[in-house]
Amino acid sequence: MDSEQATDAPRPEAPSETRPEAPVEPRPEARNDTPERLLRAAEMLVVQEGVHALTVRRIANAAQVNSALIRYHFGGTDGLLRELALRNGARIADARQALL
């Protein structure tokens, strides 16, 4: 009999209109500076300890980000190193051009 009373009790109605949630603004410091942080961390490790010191974990720890973001942004350490080489190559070319 208790089960009948429980089923006969009126259920609260779900709200008929749901308000759309306001878009969440990212924190100013989190506005996707992650690739730059990863590049700076990798460059620091290469300068201090050499290329052999680069591991996903060490780069992520130095950049203070999740290690999965290296693959997300660069496809892995090879892609990160390629981007680092391109940036440094461009800086060297610019400096060389200024000297000519």
N, C-alpha and C positions, 0 to 999 in steps of 0.2 A: 504494500500500500504506500509505503514511503516513496517508492520509485514512481508511482503514478502521480503523487503530489509534486514531485520534482519536475516531471515532464509537463504537468498542467500549469506550472508557474510561468507567468509571462517573461519572455526573454527581453533584455534591453535591446533596443533597436540600434543598429549601426548608423552612424551619421550618414545622411544622404549625400551630403556634399563634403568632399575633402579638399582642404586648401592645398594648393601646390606649394611645395617647399621652396623657399628662397634659395637661389644658387649660393653655394658656399664659396666664398672668396679664399683663395690660398693665402697663407701667411706671406707677407712681403719677402721674408728670407727664404721661403720655399718655392718661389716662382720659377722653378726649373733651372736653377743654377747648378743642378747636379752634374751635367756633363762637364762643365767648367771645373767644378770641384774635383771630379775624377781625373781630369787632365792635369790639373795642378798637383794633385797627390802623386800621380804616376811620374810626373816630371821630377818632383822632389825626390822620390825614391831612386830614380835612375841616376840623378846627379849625386846623391849621397852614397848609394850602394851598388850602382850598376844595374844593367838590364836583368841580370840573373836574379836579382832580388824581387822582381815583380811577380806577385801572385795576386789572384783575384781578392783573396782575403786581406792581404796587406794594403792593397790600393783602397779597398772599401773602408778598411779601418782608418787609414790616414785621411780619407775624405769624409769620414763619419756618415756613411750611407750603407744601405743594404747591398750586399755583394751581387745580388741579382740585377742591380741597375747597370752594372758594367755590360752585361749581355744585352740588356734592354736598349741602352743608348748606343753601344758600339759593336755589338755582336760578339764580344769577348775581348780578351787582352790584345789579340792581334789587331783588331779594329781600333782599339784605343791607342795602341802604339803607332798605327798608321796615321791616325789623326794628329797625334803628337808630332810625328815626323813632318807631316805636311805643314803644320803651324810653324814649327821651328825652321823648316826650309824656307817658308815665305818670309820669316823675319830675317834670315841670313841674306836672302836675295834682295830684300828691301835695303838692308844695311850696305850691301855690296854696291847696289845701284846708287845709293847716296854718295859713296866714295868716288864713283867714276865721274 
